[in-house]
Amino acid sequence: MKINIILLILFGNLLIAQTLQDKELLIPYREHNLWGFCDSLGNIKVKPFASEIRDVKYDVFTPKSRFIVKEESTDYYVMDNLQKVLIPRNNKYDSLQIRQYDLDEVYVYKNGKVGLYKDSKEVIPCLYDNISTESNKSFIVKKEGYYGLINSSGKQIIPLEYKYITFSDKNSNSTSNFIWKASKEGMCMNCKMDEFYDTKVKASKESSLKEMGGIQNSSERRRVSNETISKIEQHLTGKYDSFKIDKNNNLIFVEKGGFKGIISLLDGAKIVKLDFDEVDLFVANGKNSIFKVSKAGKYGLVCLNKVVAPVKYEKIDRTFEELNILINSNKQGFFDDDSLKYVDAKYKKILKKTRVNIDFNKSFNLYKILLDSGKEAYVGENGVEYFK
């Protein structure tokens, strides 16, 4: 009995250790000209060994991550967050590219042609001009103007003889087969369509989450009636020099004595103190909305009635990639709107933000930056620099 209990404890500890290992966050760490890996606090997990780490990809819904690595004496290869090599260090490929939405699939290139590597093997050889991911986890391949289809196991379902391939409407009534349609004439109303059959691939839980775009916020935005707004307008008249109501975001922009602020349309609470020359909505996010404020020609950010980025910057921009850039003296920093933390403007350029999954409810933002030396490196949302 004691032996069984001891084995159970050991097995349980092993499972816990494995779970922690699976969820461990690896971040590329640069030491001069070599790269290794560290955790979010900058603790070294893998001593610098690589001449290059690129195409860094983190999965949105799981702890998985993938890196393309090169050592001085190796070709480019793929490594995961458990330090497992997924494509051999010495391989026959000219270049590699990890797929954005399925980290287990890697596009491989040789002599200007593309193939696909998956599950520790080459599923599609480097023979094609282009490969696109399609329904049922299959791939449409293109070569010299003609299309074919290869499934997730590497089996050729449709020969490379067609001008147009799509899935059939009959799939909604098919229980076991996935049905494809293909035309040798192209896409047209009366073209002859040949049918091809493959086994339906059951979507994993992870894939289902991705297709749904994650968990959606089902709460509806509260609306204030026109009657209530009329009463609010009467109350504000005379109390402020001017005011403007934003019904879409439930905000009231107010001005008095040359100073501007914001109060809530829902409950009248102060959102931004009446203390600034200008106030603009920067990131709309309900109660957690972020506002860009200015005073004496300098800019800062306010959230929940607190200054979260000091009013000292020459410029603050939000890019199409949702980077909040803080600019001073041709240097850049960033404001992280998830953690409400900022990193001062001291880098040449902020290049990219990547949201890294740590747990189901927890994520961490990683920023790729350009240093004055022209080298790239990484900084965390917590301000920790992963380089020296």
C-alpha positions, 0 to 999 in steps of 0.5 A: 500500500505504501509503495502504491502511495509513493508511486502515486505521489511521484507520478503526480509530481511528474505530471505537475512538473511536465505541466509547468514545463509545457507552460514555461514561457521562453523569450529570445534573449540577446547577449551581444551577437549570440541568442539564448532564451530567458523567462519574462523576468529575464532569468536565463533558461538557455545560455546564448548559443545561436547566431540568430533566432527569427520568425518567433511565433507564439500560439494565441490559445495555448502555451506553444511557441516556435522559433527558427534558429541558426547556429554558426555551424548549422542550417536554419532549423525549428525549435519549440518551447520545450527545446525540442528540435522539430526540423533537423539542424542540418537539412536540405532547405534554403529557408523556413517559415512557421505558419501563423495560425498552426505552429505545427506546420512549417513552409519549407523552400528549396530552389524557389519552390515551396513544400510543407513540413509537419509532424517531424516529416515532409508532408508536401515536397518542395515542388510547388509555386504556392501552397494555401491552407483550405478547409478540412485541414487540406492544402491547395497546391499550385504549379505552372498555373494549375491547381491540385489538393493534398490533405493533411496526411500528404495524400494527393486528393485532387491531381494537379490538372485544375484551374479552380478548386472549392469545397462542395455545398453537399458537406452539410449533409455528409457525415463521413466524407468531405466533398471537393469540387474542381473545374478544369475550365476555371470559375464560371457558372456553367463549368463542369465540376468534378467531385473528389472525396476525403475523410472529414477531419474532426476539429480539435478544441484548440482549432474550434477556439481559433475559428470562433476567435476566442471567447467573446464578450457577450455584455451589451453596451449600456445606452442612455435614453434621449430623455435622460440626456436632455436632463443631463444637458440641463444639469450641465448648462451653466456648470461648465463653459462648454460640454460635448456628449459622446453617446457611443462611448457614454462620455461627456467632454467638459471644459471650464476656465480653459481646462478640459476633462471627461465625466461618465455619461452613465453615473457622472463619475470623473474619468479625466480630471479637469486639468488639461489643455486637450483630452482625446479618446485614445483607446475605447474600452468601456470603463478602462478606456484610455485618453490622450491628454496634453498640457503645455505642449506635452502629451500623456495618457490617463486611464481610470482617472489616473495618469498612466503615462506621464505628461512629458512626451512630444508625441504619442501615436497608436499604429494600425498594429495597435502599438502605443508609441511614446516619442521624445527626441527621436527615441521611442517607448511604448505604453501597454494597454493590457497591463497599463504600464509604460516603458520610456522613450529610449529605443530607436524604434518599436517594431512589433507587439506579440501577445503571448499566452501563459494560461487560459486567462493570462497573457504577456505582451512581448515587444520587438525593438530596434536598438541604436546599434541597428540590432533587434532585441526584445522588451517585456510589457514589464519593462524587462530588457532581454538583451545586454 
